């Protein structure tokens, strides 16, 4: 018999999930309408914080999406990284989805393993921990040990997630629209949701993730300090993925005295070099910069987990990205506008041409992260300067749009800026970048 709290996870079919989202939408819209009425009749309490409503709405939204898991939670995680799409208070609440997720009860996880692999976890493995090691949007991870004595992690997809992606995305989009929370035009929103849909399609097939893990392991095989878990094919399927367990320190544990500054900086260079090489050489990049997908060791090793979200970049886009970086380094700002158009980041129906001086202002800020002199990332105000630049040049923004070719790549790069800040890296990445550009894959 299921415990009462297990009912949080009962919405596993499209119809059930639609009803849950519809209920959430009605509550959000109702609270916003009530607030508008109070303001219209002058019934707002003196000293009442206008941001309090959005904080409350954000907590409700994060709780519902976290319990529903699947595509809606994934959208919540991604939305938390695009601060111009939602009110700041909503974004802050959604950031909790990046850190934790309520685990699904073990009986449902065991049933999914039995359906996928044909036997109970206790039969398939010599030992299987019923308590999850980690819980995320699409599945959760359990520690186990094989009958051969190998320590492994078993990633199990939540039941029904793959059947509900299209309806989830459709209904969540409607929910956010009717609740009046979105700050983005329809065309840009179409691009964002289309790219999320493509990404989810890959993430939901663990056979593709297994192939990705093998691809990246082979690509990084020459660097003994980049560690990627090996796949156990006989204990894996479309919805179950078993990988070697590779122990490492969480980002919060990368502190003195276990890690000195020299080691932290070396880890920063290794992470930068790995992502840059993936983009410019492999032309496929690990696109989930969540700190939980990376671990570290005092010898400077970097462990990279979770290959569900991988963006394969078209060669012509890689070429344009490489030329963009080179133009910024050489300060040939007049070359940047046609490159932005080629990558789909710039539309021409709003503004036919944008002068190089516009890009010069941006490049001077962005290139601080790729300078030839060391940057103290922990104390960097780079992100604040970029936000200020957005406000100064707000009139230009209708000429820009999310691009399916670069959206997830930008997510990875931006996410690792925050990783560098959290690690406290002090480094100059210009030489690393130039080396990678010089050794990139041929056109």
C-alpha positions in Angstrom: 0.0 0.0 0.0 1.4 3.4 -1.0 2.1 6.0 1.6 0.0 9.2 1.5 2.9 11.3 0.4 3.5 9.1 -2.6 0.5 10.6 -4.3 2.7 13.5 -5.3 4.0 11.3 -8.0 0.7 9.9 -9.3 0.5 12.0 -12.4 2.3 9.7 -14.9 -0.1 9.9 -17.8 -0.7 12.9 -20.2 -4.3 13.4 -19.0 -3.3 13.3 -15.3 -0.4 15.6 -15.8 -2.6 18.1 -17.8 -5.1 18.2 -14.9 -2.2 18.9 -12.5 -0.8 21.7 -14.7 -4.3 23.1 -15.3 -4.9 23.2 -11.5 -1.5 25.0 -11.0 -2.3 27.4 -13.8 -5.7 28.3 -12.3 -4.1 28.9 -8.9 -1.3 31.1 -10.3 -3.6 33.1 -12.5 -6.1 33.5 -9.7 -3.5 34.9 -7.4 -2.2 37.3 -10.0 -5.8 38.5 -10.8 -6.5 38.9 -7.1 -3.4 41.0 -6.7 -4.4 43.2 -9.7 -7.8 43.8 -8.3 -6.3 44.8 -4.9 -4.1 47.3 -6.6 -6.9 48.6 -8.8 -9.1 49.4 -5.8 -6.2 50.7 -3.7 -6.5 47.8 -1.2 -2.8 47.0 -1.1 -1.5 47.0 2.4 1.0 49.8 3.3 4.6 48.6 3.0 3.6 45.4 1.3 6.5 44.1 -0.8 5.3 43.8 -4.5 7.8 41.1 -5.0 6.3 38.9 -2.4 3.6 37.7 -4.8 6.1 36.5 -7.3 8.1 34.7 -4.6 5.0 32.8 -3.5 4.2 32.0 -7.1 7.7 30.8 -7.7 7.7 28.5 -4.7 4.4 27.0 -5.9 5.6 26.6 -9.4 8.9 25.0 -8.3 7.1 22.6 -6.0 4.7 21.4 -8.6 7.3 21.0 -11.4 9.7 19.2 -9.0 7.0 16.7 -8.0 5.8 16.2 -11.6 9.4 15.7 -12.8 9.9 14.9 -16.5 9.8 17.6 -19.2 8.1 20.2 -17.1 10.8 20.0 -14.4 13.5 20.1 -17.1 11.9 23.3 -18.6 11.9 24.8 -15.1 15.6 24.0 -14.7 16.4 25.6 -18.1 14.2 28.6 -17.4 16.1 29.3 -14.2 19.1 30.0 -16.4 17.4 32.4 -18.7 16.7 35.4 -16.5 15.1 37.5 -19.1 12.2 35.1 -19.7 10.6 35.2 -16.2 10.5 37.6 -13.3 13.6 37.5 -11.0 11.6 36.1 -8.1 10.3 33.2 -10.2 13.8 32.5 -11.4 15.2 32.4 -7.9 12.5 29.9 -6.9 13.1 27.7 -10.0 16.9 27.6 -9.2 16.0 25.2 -6.4 15.2 22.6 -9.2 18.9 22.7 -10.1 19.9 21.6 -6.6 17.5 18.9 -5.5 14.4 17.0 -6.5 12.0 14.9 -4.4 12.9 11.2 -5.0 10.4 8.8 -6.4 9.4 5.9 -4.0 11.5 2.8 -4.5 8.7 0.4 -5.5 8.1 2.4 -8.6 11.8 2.4 -9.4 12.0 -1.4 -8.9 9.0 -1.9 -11.2 10.7 0.1 -13.9 13.9 -1.9 -13.6 11.9 -5.2 -13.7 10.0 -4.0 -16.8 13.2 -2.9 -18.6 15.7 -5.7 -17.6 13.4 -8.6 -16.8 14.2 -9.1 -13.1 14.2 -7.5 -9.7 17.2 -5.2 -8.8 18.1 -7.6 -6.0 18.5 -10.4 -8.6 20.3 -8.4 -11.2 22.8 -6.9 -8.7 24.7 -8.3 -5.8 23.7 -5.3 -3.8 21.3 -2.4 -4.7 20.7 0.6 -2.5 17.0 1.4 -2.2 17.7 5.0 -1.2 18.6 7.2 -4.2 22.1 8.5 -4.6 20.6 11.5 -6.6 17.2 12.5 -8.0 16.8 14.6 -11.1 14.1 15.7 -13.6 13.9 12.6 -15.8 15.3 9.9 -13.6 17.1 9.1 -10.4 20.3 7.3 -9.6 21.0 4.4 -7.1 24.3 3.0 -6.0 24.8 -0.8 -6.6 27.4 -3.5 -6.9 27.5 -6.1 -9.7 27.9 -9.8 -9.2 31.5 -9.3 -10.4 32.1 -6.9 -7.6 32.1 -3.7 -9.6 30.7 -0.6 -7.8 28.2 1.0 -10.2 25.5 3.6 -10.4 22.1 2.8 -11.9 20.2 5.6 -13.5 16.4 4.7 -13.8 14.0 6.8 -15.8 10.8 7.8 -14.1 7.7 5.8 -15.3 5.7 7.6 -18.0 8.1 10.5 -18.6 8.8 9.6 -22.2 5.0 9.3 -23.0 4.2 12.8 -21.7 6.9 15.0 -23.2 4.8 16.6 -26.0 1.7 17.2 -23.8 3.9 18.4 -20.9 5.6 21.0 -23.0 2.3 22.1 -24.6 0.5 22.4 -21.4 3.3 24.0 -19.4 3.7 26.7 -22.1 0.0 27.4 -21.9 0.2 27.5 -18.1 3.0 30.0 -18.1 1.2 32.1 -20.7 -2.2 32.2 -19.0 -0.6 32.9 -15.7 1.0 36.0 -17.3 4.6 35.0 -16.3 6.4 34.9 -19.6 8.5 37.9 -20.9 9.3 36.7 -24.4 7.7 36.9 -27.8 6.1 33.9 -29.5 8.7 33.4 -32.1 11.6 33.3 -29.6 9.5 31.0 -27.4 8.9 28.7 -30.3 12.7 28.4 -30.8 13.3 27.7 -27.1 10.7 25.0 -26.7 11.7 23.4 -30.0 15.3 23.0 -28.9 14.2 21.7 -25.5 12.0 19.1 -27.2 15.0 18.0 -29.3 17.2 17.8 -26.3 14.6 15.8 -24.3 14.1 13.3 -27.1 17.8 12.4 -26.8 17.8 12.4 -23.0 14.9 10.0 -22.8 16.7 7.3 -24.7 19.4 6.0 -22.4 20.9 4.0 -25.3 21.8 7.3 -26.8 23.3 8.5 -23.6 25.4 5.3 -23.4 26.6 6.0 -26.9 27.4 9.6 -25.9 29.4 8.4 -22.9 31.5 6.1 -25.1 32.0 8.9 -27.6 33.3 11.3 -25.0 35.4 8.7 -23.2 37.1 7.9 -26.5 37.6 11.6 -27.3 39.2 12.4 -23.9 41.2 9.1 -23.7 44.5 10.8 -24.1 44.0 12.9 -20.9 44.3 10.5 -17.9 42.9 13.2 -15.6 39.6 13.5 -17.4 37.5 10.5 -16.1 34.3 9.3 -17.7 32.3 6.3 -16.4 32.2 3.2 -18.5 28.9 1.7 -19.6 27.6 -1.7 -18.4 25.7 -2.7 -21.6 24.2 -5.9 -20.2 22.6 -4.0 -17.3 21.3 -1.1 -19.5 18.3 -0.5 -21.7 16.3 2.4 -23.1 15.2 3.5 -19.6 17.9 2.0 -17.4 21.6 2.9 -17.6 24.3 1.3 -15.5 27.7 2.9 -15.3 30.9 2.5 -13.3 30.9 4.5 -10.1 33.8 6.9 -10.1 34.2 8.7 -6.7 35.1 12.4 -6.6 34.6 15.5 -4.5 31.6 17.6 -4.9 32.3 21.2 -5.9 31.5 22.4 -2.4 34.4 20.2 -1.1 37.0 21.8 -3.4 38.5 23.9 -0.6 41.7 24.3 1.4 43.5 22.5 2.8 42.5 19.5 0.6 42.8 21.7 -2.5 45.4 24.5 -2.8 45.0 27.3 -5.3 47.4 25.8 -7.8 45.3 22.6 -8.0 42.0 24.6 -8.2 43.5 26.7 -11.1 44.7 23.5 -12.8 41.1 22.0 -12.5 39.8 25.2 -14.1 42.2 24.9 -17.0 41.2 21.3 -17.5 37.5 22.1 -17.4 37.9 25.0 -19.8 40.1 22.9 -22.2 37.6 20.0 -22.1 34.6 22.1 -23.0 36.5 24.1 -25.7 37.8 21.0 -27.3 34.4 19.4 -27.3 33.0 22.4 -29.1 35.7 23.1 -31.7 37.1 19.6 -32.3 34.6 17.0 -31.4 31.7 19.3 -32.5 29.6 17.8 -29.7 29.5 19.3 -26.2 28.3 18.2 -22.8 25.5 20.7 -22.3 24.4 20.3 -18.7 26.6 22.4 -16.6 24.8 21.5 -13.4 27.5 21.3 -10.7 26.3 17.8 -9.7 27.5 16.5 -13.1 31.1 17.2 -12.3 33.4 16.0 -9.6 37.0 16.7 -8.7 40.1 15.1 -7.1 43.1 16.6 -5.3 45.4 15.4 -8.1 43.7 17.8 -10.5 41.4 15.1 -12.1 38.0 16.1 -13.5 35.2 13.6 -13.5 32.3 14.3 -16.0 29.0 12.5 -15.4 25.7 12.4 -17.2 25.7 12.4 -21.0 22.0 12.7 -21.6 22.2 16.4 -22.7 24.7 16.5 -25.5 24.5 19.1 -28.4 25.9 18.0 -31.7 26.9 21.2 -33.5 26.7 21.5 -37.3 30.2 22.0 -38.8 29.2 25.3 -40.4 28.1 26.6 -37.0 31.4 25.5 -35.4 33.2 27.4 -38.1 31.1 30.5 -37.4 31.7 30.1 -33.7 35.5 29.8 -34.3 35.5 32.9 -36.6 33.5 34.8 -33.9 36.1 34.0 -31.3 38.9 35.0 -33.6 37.3 38.2 -34.6 36.8 39.1 -30.9 40.4 38.3 -30.1 41.7 40.4 -33.0 39.1 43.1 -32.3 37.7 42.9 -35.8 34.3 43.8 -34.5 32.9 44.7 -38.0 33.0 40.9 -38.8 30.7 40.0 -35.9 27.3 41.0 -37.2 27.3 38.7 -40.3 28.5 35.9 -38.1 25.7 36.4 -35.6 23.2 36.3 -38.6 24.9 33.1 -39.9 24.4 31.4 -36.5 20.8 32.4 -36.3 21.3 34.6 -33.2 20.5 37.8 -35.2 17.4 38.4 -37.2 17.4 40.9 -40.0 13.7 41.8 -40.2 14.0 44.2 -37.3 17.4 45.7 -38.0 19.3 45.1 -41.3 22.7 46.0 -39.9 24.3 46.6 -36.5 27.6 48.5 -36.4 30.8 47.0 -35.1 30.8 49.5 -32.2 27.8 47.7 -30.7 29.8 44.4 -30.6 32.9 46.1 -29.4 31.2 47.1 -26.2 30.1 43.5 -25.6 33.3 41.9 -26.7 35.4 44.0 -24.3 33.3 42.7 -21.4 33.0 39.0 -22.5 36.7 38.7 -23.4 37.6 39.5 -19.8 36.8 35.8 -19.2 39.3 34.8 -21.9 42.0 37.4 -21.2 45.8 36.9 -21.4 46.1 38.0 -17.8 44.6 36.1 -14.8 41.0 36.7 -13.8 39.9 36.0 -10.2 36.6 34.4 -11.1 35.3 34.2 -7.5 35.4 38.0 -7.2 34.6 38.7 -10.9 31.8 41.2 -11.7 31.6 40.0 -15.3 28.0 38.9 -15.0 27.0 42.2 -13.5 28.7 44.2 -16.2 26.8 42.1 -18.9 23.5 42.8 -17.2 24.3 46.5 -17.1 25.2 46.4 -20.8 21.8 44.7 -21.6 20.0 47.6 -19.9 22.1 50.2 -21.7 21.4 48.7 -25.2 17.9 47.4 -24.6 16.6 49.0 -27.8 18.7 46.5 -29.8 17.3 43.3 -28.3 14.4 42.8 -30.8 17.1 42.2 -33.4 18.4 39.2 -31.4 16.8 35.8 -30.8 17.5 32.4 -29.3 19.1 30.1 -31.9 18.5 26.3 -31.8 22.1 25.9 -33.0 23.6 27.8 -30.1 21.1 27.8 -27.3 22.4 24.8 -25.4 26.0 25.7 -26.1 25.5 29.1 -24.6 23.9 27.3 -21.6 27.0 25.2 -21.2 29.4 28.2 -21.4 27.4 30.4 -19.2 27.0 27.6 -16.6 30.7 27.0 -16.4 31.4 30.6 -15.7 29.5 30.0 -12.5 31.4 26.8 -11.9 34.7 28.8 -12.2 33.3 31.3 -9.7 32.3 28.7 -7.2 35.6 26.9 -7.5 37.5 30.1 -7.0 39.6 29.7 -10.1 42.2 32.4 -10.9 43.4 31.9 -14.5 44.0 33.4 -17.9 42.3 31.4 -20.6 43.5 33.2 -23.7 46.3 30.8 -24.5 44.0 27.8 -23.9 41.4 29.3 -26.3 43.9 30.2 -29.0 45.4 26.7 -28.8 42.0 25.1 -29.2 41.1 27.3 -32.1 44.3 26.5 -33.8 43.8 22.7 -33.4 40.1 22.7 -34.2 38.5 20.3 -36.7 39.0 21.2 -40.3 36.1 22.9 -42.2 
